[in-house]
Amino acid sequence: MTLLRVGVVLGGRSSESEISLESGRNILANLDPSRFTAVPIYMDAAGRLWEIGLPHLVQNTTRDLEARLAHGALPLAFEDLPQRVDFVYIGLHGKYGEDGCFQGLLELLDLPYSGSGVLGAALGMDKRVQRRLLAQAGIDVPRTVAVAQEDWAADPAGRLAAAVAAVGFPAVVKPSREGCSTALAVVQDEAALAAAVGEALAWDRHALVEEHLGGTEVTVVVLEDEQGRPRAFAPTETPPKGDFLTIEEKFLPGQGMNITPARLPQETLAAVREAAERSFQALGLRVFARVDMYVTDDGRIVVGEPNTLPGSSPSSTIFLGPIEEGIGPMALVSLIIERSLAAHQAKKGPLD
């Protein structure tokens, strides 16, 4: 039997490259060897591709790995990808990997890949735009003020006053297109707000100032069924130790608490799953995603953001909902590949 050659791309150019390294290693470990041939592919900080081996994969950090690329790694031109792999499982996170850029390249190469297409990936990454679309679809999102870099430079006092009037304190500040808690801050006063907006604008042209939501934080994995319809799994509760979930709590084993199913009434769990599925459809996402949400003390079900290429390290929440239904990590990875191939076989033009 001919095995499908699956290129797992990890690393990348974003602030989340270290998380991508962990995700990619775990995806590779969970490729069913009876069905797939694994081809590890590293994207370096300059966006170049390298076919790598085990001596590279076991390095602790991307810096360690890149220092060894000259020893045994094979440079891989973009246009040569179709000769090396039949399918690309994208283990990248953040800019240039999760935001539609890499998906567009793969479309030009006629290579099927995991997850959403160019538009869905771009909307999943840009919280400023995605929240407008979710709100138009009747989905509750945090009260948010977007601060553009040029507006902040021209009138910081005015932008600050507008944000305080709309959101109040405490407030959450973050870049519009970053993840893994990069430049995220919870602030209590105007001085801290101004500093946090400045830090967020160092990462993106738009900073978001949004209401701080109390209650229960949950995350929901959505996977398309055999008919291409989104289906949400049991929500996982992710209680933070402090004001927000840190990168350590999200990805380091033993640092965070994950409770599946979330400790909520059955009718609330059902409503959370429905909101996750509606969000998936409203943004035109495909195959799979993780939707991060809040159930507030006053009963709101608020969608914080979807993740179109969610973290897939061993401690990531993407595996917990499916495990509740008897779908282990290897089976989930196989399903993602199967559903992605089906989506690409049915598409007309780029994946939508």
C-alpha positions as CSV (number, residue, x, y, z in Angstrom):
1,M,0.0,0.0,0.0
2,T,1.3,3.5,-0.9
3,L,1.5,5.7,2.2
4,L,0.4,9.3,1.9
5,R,3.5,11.6,2.3
6,V,2.6,14.2,5.0
7,G,4.8,17.2,5.3
8,V,4.5,18.6,8.8
9,V,5.7,22.3,8.7
10,L,6.9,23.7,12.0
11,G,8.8,26.7,13.3
12,G,8.1,29.9,11.3
13,R,8.6,33.6,11.4
14,S,6.1,34.6,14.2
15,S,6.3,35.2,17.9
16,E,4.9,31.7,18.3
17,S,7.7,29.8,16.6
18,E,8.7,27.9,19.8
19,I,5.1,26.7,20.3
20,S,5.0,25.7,16.7
21,L,8.1,23.5,17.3
22,E,6.3,21.7,20.1
23,S,3.1,21.4,18.1
24,G,4.9,20.0,15.1
25,R,6.8,17.5,17.1
26,N,3.6,16.2,18.6
27,I,1.8,16.1,15.3
28,L,4.7,14.0,13.8
29,A,4.5,11.7,16.8
30,N,0.8,11.1,16.2
31,L,0.9,10.4,12.5
32,D,-0.4,6.9,12.0
33,P,2.7,5.0,10.5
34,S,0.4,2.5,8.9
35,R,-1.2,5.2,6.8
36,F,1.3,8.1,6.5
37,T,4.9,8.8,5.8
38,A,6.1,11.7,7.9
39,V,8.2,14.4,6.3
40,P,9.4,17.0,8.9
41,I,9.8,20.4,7.3
42,Y,11.2,23.4,9.2
43,M,10.5,27.0,8.3
44,D,13.3,29.2,9.6
45,A,13.1,32.8,10.8
46,A,13.6,34.1,7.2
47,G,10.7,32.0,5.8
48,R,12.9,29.4,4.1
49,L,12.0,25.7,4.2
50,W,14.3,22.8,5.2
51,E,13.6,19.1,5.3
52,I,15.0,18.0,8.6
53,G,15.6,14.8,10.6
54,L,15.6,13.6,14.1
55,P,18.8,15.4,15.2
56,H,17.0,18.6,14.5
57,L,13.7,17.7,15.9
58,V,15.1,16.9,19.4
59,Q,16.7,20.4,19.8
60,N,15.3,22.4,22.7
61,T,14.6,25.6,20.8
62,T,14.3,27.0,17.3
63,R,17.6,28.8,17.8
64,D,19.3,25.5,18.7
65,L,17.6,23.9,15.7
66,E,18.6,26.6,13.3
67,A,22.2,26.4,14.5
68,R,22.2,22.8,13.2
69,L,20.6,23.3,9.8
70,A,24.0,23.3,8.1
71,H,24.5,19.7,9.4
72,G,22.2,17.4,7.6
73,A,19.1,19.6,6.8
74,L,18.2,19.9,3.1
75,P,17.1,23.2,1.7
76,L,13.6,22.9,0.2
77,A,12.4,25.3,-2.4
78,F,8.7,26.2,-2.2
79,E,8.2,25.0,-5.8
80,D,9.7,21.6,-4.9
81,L,7.2,20.8,-2.2
82,P,4.8,18.8,-4.5
83,Q,7.7,16.5,-5.4
84,R,8.4,15.7,-1.7
85,V,4.9,15.6,-0.1
86,D,1.3,14.8,-1.0
87,F,-0.3,16.8,1.9
88,V,0.9,19.6,4.2
89,Y,-0.1,19.5,7.8
90,I,0.5,23.1,9.0
91,G,2.0,23.1,12.4
92,L,2.8,26.8,12.2
93,H,1.2,29.4,14.5
94,G,0.8,33.2,14.2
95,K,1.8,35.5,11.4
96,Y,2.9,34.1,8.0
97,G,1.6,30.6,8.9
98,E,-1.8,30.8,10.5
99,D,-3.0,34.0,8.8
100,G,-3.5,32.9,5.2
101,C,0.0,33.6,3.9
102,F,1.2,30.1,3.8
103,Q,-2.2,28.7,2.8
104,G,-2.0,31.0,-0.3
105,L,1.3,29.6,-1.3
106,L,0.0,26.0,-1.0
107,E,-3.0,26.9,-3.1
108,L,-0.6,28.1,-5.9
109,L,1.3,24.8,-5.6
110,D,-2.0,22.8,-5.7
111,L,-1.1,21.1,-2.5
112,P,-3.9,20.1,0.0
113,Y,-3.3,21.3,3.5
114,S,-4.8,21.1,7.0
115,G,-7.4,23.5,8.2
116,S,-9.0,26.7,6.8
117,G,-8.4,28.4,3.5
118,V,-6.9,31.8,2.9
119,L,-9.9,33.9,3.8
120,G,-10.9,31.8,6.9
121,A,-7.3,31.8,8.1
122,A,-6.9,35.5,7.7
123,L,-10.2,36.2,9.5
124,G,-9.3,33.8,12.3
125,M,-6.1,35.7,12.9
126,D,-7.3,39.3,12.7
127,K,-9.4,39.8,15.9
128,R,-10.3,43.4,14.9
129,V,-12.1,42.3,11.7
130,Q,-13.4,38.9,13.0
131,R,-15.3,40.5,15.8
132,R,-17.2,42.8,13.4
133,L,-18.3,39.7,11.4
134,L,-19.2,37.7,14.5
135,A,-21.3,40.6,15.9
136,Q,-23.1,41.0,12.6
137,A,-23.9,37.3,12.9
138,G,-25.5,37.9,16.3
139,I,-22.7,36.3,18.2
140,D,-21.6,38.0,21.5
141,V,-18.0,39.3,21.5
142,P,-16.2,41.5,24.0
143,R,-16.7,45.3,23.8
144,T,-13.7,46.3,21.9
145,V,-12.0,49.5,20.7
146,A,-9.4,49.1,18.0
147,V,-6.6,51.7,18.2
148,A,-4.7,52.2,14.9
149,Q,-1.0,53.1,15.0
150,E,-1.5,56.3,13.1
151,D,-4.4,57.5,15.3
152,W,-2.4,56.8,18.4
153,A,0.6,58.7,17.0
154,A,-1.6,61.7,16.1
155,D,-3.8,61.9,19.2
156,P,-2.9,59.5,22.0
157,A,-4.9,61.4,24.7
158,G,-8.0,61.3,22.5
159,R,-7.6,57.6,21.7
160,L,-7.1,56.8,25.4
161,A,-10.2,58.7,26.4
162,A,-12.3,57.0,23.8
163,A,-11.1,53.6,24.9
164,V,-11.8,54.3,28.6
165,A,-15.2,55.6,27.8
166,A,-16.2,52.6,25.8
167,V,-14.5,49.8,27.8
168,G,-13.7,51.1,31.3
169,F,-11.5,49.3,33.8
170,P,-10.2,46.7,34.2
171,A,-9.4,46.5,30.5
172,V,-7.5,43.9,28.4
173,V,-5.0,45.1,25.8
174,K,-3.5,43.0,23.0
175,P,-2.3,43.2,19.4
176,S,-4.9,42.4,16.8
177,R,-3.0,39.7,15.1
178,E,-0.9,37.9,17.8
179,G,-1.5,34.9,19.9
180,C,0.0,33.0,22.8
181,S,-0.6,36.0,25.1
182,T,2.0,38.0,23.2
183,A,1.9,41.7,24.5
184,L,-1.3,40.9,26.3
185,A,-2.0,43.0,29.5
186,V,-4.8,43.5,32.0
187,V,-4.7,47.1,33.1
188,Q,-6.4,49.0,35.9
189,D,-5.7,52.7,35.1
190,E,-4.9,55.1,32.3
191,A,-1.1,55.1,32.7
192,A,-1.0,51.3,32.5
193,L,-3.4,51.4,29.5
194,A,-1.2,53.9,27.6
195,A,1.9,51.7,28.2
196,A,0.1,48.6,27.2
197,V,-1.3,50.1,23.9
198,G,2.3,51.2,23.1
199,E,3.6,47.7,23.7
200,A,0.8,46.1,21.6
201,L,1.5,48.6,18.7
202,A,5.1,47.4,18.7
203,W,3.7,44.1,17.4
204,D,0.9,45.2,15.1
205,R,-0.6,48.2,13.4
206,H,-3.8,47.8,15.5
207,A,-4.1,47.4,19.3
208,L,-7.3,46.2,20.8
209,V,-8.7,47.5,24.1
210,E,-11.5,45.3,25.3
211,E,-13.6,44.7,28.3
212,H,-12.3,42.3,31.0
213,L,-14.6,39.4,31.3
214,G,-15.1,37.4,34.5
215,G,-16.7,34.1,34.9
216,T,-15.6,30.8,33.3
217,E,-13.1,30.6,30.5
218,V,-13.8,27.7,28.1
219,T,-12.3,26.4,24.9
220,V,-14.1,24.3,22.3
221,V,-12.7,22.1,19.5
222,V,-14.8,22.1,16.3
223,L,-14.3,19.5,13.6
224,E,-16.2,19.1,10.4
225,D,-18.1,15.9,10.0
226,E,-18.2,13.7,6.9
227,Q,-20.7,16.1,5.3
228,G,-18.6,19.2,6.0
229,R,-20.8,20.4,8.8
230,P,-19.1,21.9,12.0
231,R,-19.4,19.8,15.1
232,A,-18.3,21.0,18.5
233,F,-16.8,18.6,21.1
234,A,-17.2,18.9,24.9
235,P,-16.0,22.3,26.2
236,T,-12.8,22.4,28.3
237,E,-12.6,24.8,31.2
238,T,-9.3,26.6,31.5
239,P,-9.2,28.6,34.8
240,P,-6.3,31.0,34.9
241,K,-4.1,31.4,37.9
242,G,-3.9,35.2,37.5
243,D,-5.6,37.8,35.3
244,F,-5.2,35.7,32.2
245,L,-3.9,32.4,30.9
246,T,-0.1,32.7,30.5
247,I,1.8,30.9,27.8
248,E,3.2,28.6,30.4
249,E,-0.3,27.6,31.6
250,K,-1.3,27.0,28.0
251,F,1.5,24.8,26.9
252,L,3.7,23.5,29.7
253,P,2.6,20.2,31.3
254,G,1.5,20.7,34.9
255,Q,1.4,24.5,34.7
256,G,-2.3,25.0,33.8
257,M,-5.6,23.3,34.8
258,N,-7.9,21.9,32.2
259,I,-11.3,20.4,33.1
260,T,-13.3,18.5,30.5
261,P,-16.2,18.9,30.4
262,A,-16.4,22.3,31.9
263,R,-18.1,22.7,35.2
264,L,-21.2,24.3,33.8
265,P,-24.9,23.2,33.6
266,Q,-25.8,20.9,30.7
267,E,-27.9,23.6,29.0
268,T,-25.0,26.0,29.2
269,L,-22.6,23.5,27.7
270,A,-25.0,22.9,24.8
271,A,-25.3,26.7,24.2
272,V,-21.5,27.0,24.3
273,R,-21.1,24.3,21.7
274,E,-23.7,25.9,19.5
275,A,-22.0,29.3,19.7
276,A,-18.7,27.7,18.7
277,E,-20.3,26.1,15.7
278,R,-22.0,29.3,14.7
279,S,-18.7,31.2,15.0
280,F,-17.0,28.6,12.8
281,Q,-19.6,29.0,10.1
282,A,-19.8,32.8,10.4
283,L,-16.1,33.2,9.7
284,G,-16.0,30.6,6.9
285,L,-13.6,28.3,8.8
286,R,-12.9,24.9,7.5
287,V,-12.0,21.4,8.8
288,F,-11.1,22.2,12.4
289,A,-10.5,25.0,14.9
290,R,-10.5,25.8,18.6
291,V,-12.8,28.5,19.8
292,D,-11.9,30.3,23.0
293,M,-15.0,31.6,24.9
294,Y,-16.2,33.0,28.2
295,V,-19.4,32.2,30.2
296,T,-19.8,35.3,32.3
297,D,-21.4,35.4,35.8
298,D,-24.4,37.2,34.4
299,G,-25.0,34.5,31.7
300,R,-23.4,35.9,28.6
301,I,-21.7,33.4,26.2
302,V,-18.9,35.5,24.7
303,V,-16.6,34.4,21.9
304,G,-13.1,35.7,22.5
305,E,-11.4,34.3,19.4
306,P,-11.1,31.2,17.2
307,N,-7.7,29.6,16.6
308,T,-7.6,28.1,13.1
309,L,-4.3,26.2,13.7
310,P,-4.6,25.5,17.5
311,G,-1.6,24.5,19.6
312,S,-1.1,20.8,19.3
313,S,1.6,20.1,22.0
314,P,0.9,17.1,24.3
315,S,-0.7,19.4,26.9
316,S,-2.8,21.4,24.4
317,T,-6.6,21.5,24.9
318,I,-7.3,20.5,21.3
319,F,-7.1,16.8,22.3
320,L,-9.3,17.0,25.4
321,G,-12.8,17.3,24.0
322,P,-12.3,14.6,21.4
323,I,-10.8,12.3,24.1
324,E,-14.1,12.5,26.0
325,E,-15.7,10.9,23.0
326,G,-13.0,8.2,22.6
327,I,-11.0,10.0,19.9
328,G,-7.3,9.9,20.9
329,P,-4.6,12.2,19.5
330,M,-3.6,9.9,16.7
331,A,-7.2,9.3,15.6
332,L,-7.8,13.1,15.7
333,V,-4.8,13.9,13.6
334,S,-5.9,11.2,11.1
335,L,-9.4,12.7,11.0
336,I,-8.0,16.2,10.4
337,I,-6.1,14.9,7.4
338,E,-9.1,12.9,6.0
339,R,-11.5,15.9,6.4
340,S,-8.9,18.3,4.9
341,L,-8.4,16.1,1.9
342,A,-12.1,15.8,1.4
343,A,-12.5,19.6,1.5
344,H,-9.7,20.1,-1.1
345,Q,-11.1,17.4,-3.4
346,A,-14.5,19.2,-3.4
347,K,-13.3,22.8,-3.8
348,K,-13.8,25.0,-6.8
349,G,-10.8,27.4,-6.9
350,P,-9.0,28.1,-3.6
351,L,-10.5,26.5,-0.5
352,D,-13.4,28.5,0.9
